[in-house]
Amino acid sequence: MSEPVPGIVIAGAAGRMGRRLIGVLRDSPAARLAGAVVRPGHDWVGRDAGEAAGGPAIGVRVSDDPVAVMVGAQVVIDFTTPAATVAFAELAAQARAVHVIGTTGLSGDDIAAIDRAARHTVVIRAGNMSLGVNLLAQLTARVAAALDEDFDIEVIEAHHRHKVDAPSGTALMLGEAAARGRGRRLSALREGVRDGITGARARGGIGFSATRGGDIVGEHDVLFAGPGERIVLRHVATDRGIFARGALRAALWGQGQKPGAYDMTDVLGLRG
Ligand code: NAD
């Protein structure tokens, strides 16, 4: 017997990622759009989700009532805001629906609330859902482990002008990978914002810098700068489709897993 096709709710359907996800789900035979949720009062409410996103009709009306939309859904894919994601975590736990979280800028308290929800359902959270960046994180950990503190580590990122958090979730993920490679936590090594008379760089610290402008989808460099040589690991995203397809892959992988907190390393089989 073939596997049942999971019904997927898109949270934040009118956002940049939400619109992209509507297109990816429309084209996928492996899943179906079960609901599209937007902020209360959004002008998409009541419209066909496919048409609202600028394509053909898909037969699903956009709603601003997440509780009603979650009934009977197997998955919610969520690229929204931290406050909305914490609210969706509770709803997904109640509905025992897989929660795929792409939202970045989550606080420690937000993550604690999401981890509580993960006792009841499968939660897959990643600051970046692309295969390339998750591979880059693995490489970053390996290079950081191979090089000693003579090599300074800097994560340099660039995004479009609308992005509200910095450093990006991906930059932090790469910083965490570099710290892990050195057997430490990022919180112990993270360099503060540099502005003015900063003093010399701390040995072993991991620095971040963020550029914001135009319509840059997402670029990340991990720089290892040592005496007489530099290594740069780079990922450039040119199309948001990589994140949307990664989120769908996570949604499908999450079917039948045990409740718990997972990330793309699990989904892509890159652990170990
Ligand atoms: P966006 O601002 O275009 O979209 C977010 C949408 O969420 C908006 O339409 C907003 O109205 C909606 N929203 C807010 N509160 C809501 C609520 N309570 N219910 C329903 N909808 C609500 O932003 P975006 O570029 O699509 O990015 C969204 C998030 O995803 C950001 O945190 C971004 O950093 C992150 N992101 C992650 C990845 C990844 O691979 N993990 C990739 C791209 C973006």
Residues whose N, C-alpha, C, O or C-beta is under 5 A from the ligand:
A	BS01	NAD	A11 G12 A14 G15 R16 M17 G18 V37 V38 R39 F79 T80 T81 A84 G102 T103 T104 A126 G127 N128 M129 S130 F243
